[in-house]
């Protein structure tokens, strides 16, 4: 597998990966809240929250211009993906858990993007890892809150843990001077693989239960 080497091509690739992450999270949000019978406006609101919430939180914490304000293309991508999923779901029956696949893709892409962006700003590696996790999971939290659901990050299969493992893997690979493109690929694959494995085999962290 040959990866691009031209800096301009790499930058463009990273941009479109960001667009793909926004679209994936927006579509996943719509598919999840479909059973709530939201109207088209409600669907777009949830799509925006899920697709843009993590990156917005990250940018505010890092004191940088919010990414979708700097480039409204992200807003358009979220709206189109959300409405597209909305229309598709209205025309054909879809499995209840179908949203988990695009959600896992979005989790992987956003975590890598957030971690790398924070590292490029010169933050400590612990902060960079946290920014990656926040970018990956905050949109899902907002989505679940708006849908009046318990956020999957708090009690479901491995979610933030998968994002954290991938963020740390990316930092470790870059520390040993792995090619940044391959480091991003393998770290993102780790997040996606862990999330799918957690869904398939119901892997989760121990839950707190107070003694009585």
C-alpha positions as CSV (number, residue, x, y, z in Angstrom):
1,X,0.0,0.0,0.0
2,X,1.6,3.3,-1.2
3,X,0.8,6.4,0.8
4,X,1.2,9.9,-0.7
5,X,4.4,11.7,0.0
6,X,3.8,15.2,-1.4
7,X,3.1,17.6,1.5
8,X,0.3,19.4,-0.3
9,X,-1.4,16.0,-1.1
10,X,-1.0,14.9,2.6
11,X,-2.6,18.2,3.8
12,X,-5.5,17.8,1.4
13,X,-5.9,14.1,2.5
14,X,-6.1,15.2,6.1
15,X,-8.7,17.8,5.2
16,X,-10.9,15.3,3.5
17,X,-10.4,12.8,6.4
18,X,-11.8,15.5,8.6
19,X,-14.8,16.0,6.3
20,X,-15.4,12.2,6.3
21,X,-15.3,12.1,10.1
22,X,-17.9,14.8,10.3
23,X,-20.1,13.0,7.8
24,X,-19.8,9.7,9.5
25,X,-20.7,11.0,12.9
26,X,-23.6,13.0,11.5
27,X,-25.0,9.9,9.8
28,X,-24.5,7.8,12.8
29,X,-26.4,10.2,15.0
30,X,-29.4,10.3,12.7
31,X,-29.5,6.5,12.5
32,X,-29.4,6.2,16.3
33,X,-32.2,8.7,17.0
34,X,-34.4,7.5,14.2
35,X,-36.6,5.6,16.6
36,X,-37.3,8.9,18.4
37,X,-39.3,10.1,15.4
38,X,-37.6,13.5,15.3
39,X,-38.6,15.8,12.5
40,X,-36.1,17.0,9.9
41,X,-35.0,20.0,12.0
42,X,-34.4,17.9,15.1
43,X,-32.4,15.4,13.0
44,X,-30.1,18.2,11.7
45,X,-29.7,19.6,15.2
46,X,-28.6,16.2,16.5
47,X,-26.4,15.7,13.5
48,X,-24.6,19.0,14.1
49,X,-24.1,18.2,17.8
50,X,-22.7,14.8,17.1
51,X,-20.5,15.8,14.2
52,X,-19.2,19.1,15.5
53,X,-19.4,18.9,19.3
54,X,-16.1,17.2,19.9
55,X,-14.0,19.4,17.7
56,X,-15.7,22.5,19.0
57,X,-14.9,21.6,22.6
58,X,-11.3,20.8,21.7
59,X,-10.8,24.1,19.8
60,X,-12.3,26.1,22.7
61,X,-10.0,24.4,25.2
62,X,-7.0,25.0,23.0
63,X,-8.0,28.6,22.4
64,X,-8.1,28.3,18.6
65,X,-10.7,29.3,16.0
66,X,-13.5,26.7,16.0
67,X,-12.9,24.6,12.9
68,X,-16.4,24.9,11.4
69,X,-16.3,28.6,11.8
70,X,-13.0,28.8,10.0
71,X,-14.4,26.5,7.2
72,X,-18.2,26.2,6.9
73,X,-17.7,23.2,4.6
74,X,-17.8,21.1,7.8
75,X,-21.3,22.4,8.5
76,X,-22.5,21.6,5.0
77,X,-21.0,18.1,5.2
78,X,-22.8,17.5,8.5
79,X,-26.1,18.7,7.2
80,X,-25.9,16.7,4.0
81,X,-24.9,13.5,5.7
82,X,-27.6,14.0,8.4
83,X,-30.4,14.6,5.9
84,X,-29.1,11.8,3.6
85,X,-29.3,9.3,6.5
86,X,-32.7,10.7,7.4
87,X,-34.1,10.2,4.0
88,X,-32.6,6.7,3.7
89,X,-34.0,5.6,7.0
90,X,-37.5,6.8,5.9
91,X,-37.4,4.7,2.7
92,X,-36.1,1.4,4.0
93,X,-35.9,-0.5,7.3
94,X,-32.4,-0.4,8.8
95,X,-30.9,-2.5,11.6
96,X,-31.2,-0.8,15.0
97,X,-27.5,-1.0,15.6
98,X,-26.4,0.0,12.1
99,X,-25.3,3.4,13.5
100,X,-22.5,1.7,15.5
101,X,-20.3,1.2,12.3
102,X,-20.2,4.8,11.1
103,X,-19.9,5.9,14.8
104,X,-16.8,3.7,15.2
105,X,-15.3,5.2,12.0
106,X,-16.0,8.7,13.3
107,X,-14.6,7.9,16.7
108,X,-11.3,6.7,15.1
109,X,-11.0,9.6,12.7
110,X,-11.8,12.3,15.2
111,X,-9.5,10.9,17.9
112,X,-6.5,10.8,15.5
113,X,-7.3,14.3,14.2
114,X,-7.7,15.8,17.7
115,X,-4.5,14.1,19.0
116,X,-2.4,15.2,16.0
117,X,-3.7,18.8,16.1
118,X,-2.9,19.1,19.8
119,X,0.6,17.7,19.3
120,X,1.2,20.1,16.4
121,X,0.4,23.0,18.8
122,X,3.2,21.8,21.1
123,X,1.0,20.5,24.0
124,X,2.3,17.9,26.5
125,X,1.6,14.4,25.4
126,X,-1.0,13.8,28.1
127,X,-2.9,16.9,27.0
128,X,-2.7,15.8,23.3
129,X,-4.1,12.4,24.3
130,X,-6.9,14.0,26.2
131,X,-7.7,16.3,23.4
132,X,-7.9,13.3,21.1
133,X,-10.4,11.6,23.4
134,X,-12.5,14.7,23.8
135,X,-12.6,15.2,20.0
136,X,-13.7,11.6,19.6
137,X,-16.3,11.2,22.3
138,X,-17.9,14.6,23.1
139,X,-20.1,14.6,20.0
140,X,-21.5,11.2,21.0
141,X,-22.2,12.5,24.5
142,X,-24.2,15.4,23.1
143,X,-26.0,13.2,20.7
144,X,-27.2,10.8,23.5
145,X,-28.2,13.7,25.8
146,X,-30.3,15.3,23.0
147,X,-31.9,11.9,22.4
148,X,-32.6,11.5,26.1
149,X,-30.4,8.4,26.2
150,X,-27.8,7.4,28.7
151,X,-24.4,8.3,27.0
152,X,-22.8,5.1,25.8
153,X,-19.4,6.4,27.0
154,X,-20.5,5.9,30.6
155,X,-22.0,2.4,30.7
156,X,-21.7,0.8,27.3
157,X,-19.0,-1.2,25.5
158,X,-15.5,0.2,25.4
159,X,-15.7,3.7,23.8
160,X,-13.5,6.3,25.4
161,X,-11.1,3.6,26.4
162,X,-10.7,2.7,22.7
163,X,-10.1,6.3,21.8
164,X,-7.6,6.7,24.6
165,X,-5.7,3.6,23.5
166,X,-5.5,4.9,20.0
167,X,-4.4,8.4,21.0
168,X,-1.6,6.9,23.1
169,X,-0.6,4.5,20.3
170,X,-0.4,7.5,17.9
171,X,1.8,9.4,20.4
172,X,4.0,6.4,21.0
173,X,4.4,5.6,17.3
174,X,5.4,9.2,16.6
175,X,7.8,9.2,19.5
176,X,9.7,6.3,17.9
177,X,9.7,8.3,14.7
178,X,7.2,6.2,12.8
179,X,6.1,7.8,9.5
180,X,3.2,10.0,10.6
181,X,0.9,8.7,7.9
182,X,1.4,5.1,9.0
183,X,1.2,6.0,12.7
184,X,-2.2,7.6,12.0
185,X,-3.3,4.6,10.0
186,X,-2.3,2.0,12.7
187,X,-3.6,4.1,15.6
188,X,-6.9,4.7,13.9
189,X,-7.2,1.0,13.0
190,X,-6.6,0.2,16.7
191,X,-9.5,2.4,17.7
192,X,-11.8,1.0,15.1
193,X,-10.9,-2.6,15.8
194,X,-11.2,-2.2,19.6
195,X,-14.6,-0.5,19.2
196,X,-15.9,-3.3,16.9
197,X,-14.5,-6.0,19.2
198,X,-16.2,-4.4,22.2
199,X,-19.5,-4.3,20.3
200,X,-19.2,-7.9,19.1
201,X,-18.1,-9.4,22.5
202,X,-19.7,-6.8,24.8
203,X,-16.4,-5.8,26.3
204,X,-16.6,-3.1,28.9
205,X,-14.9,-1.8,32.0
206,X,-16.0,-3.0,35.4
207,X,-19.1,-1.1,36.6
208,X,-19.5,0.5,40.0
209,X,-22.1,-1.0,42.2
210,X,-22.5,0.4,45.7
211,X,-22.6,-2.2,48.5
212,X,-25.8,-2.3,50.5
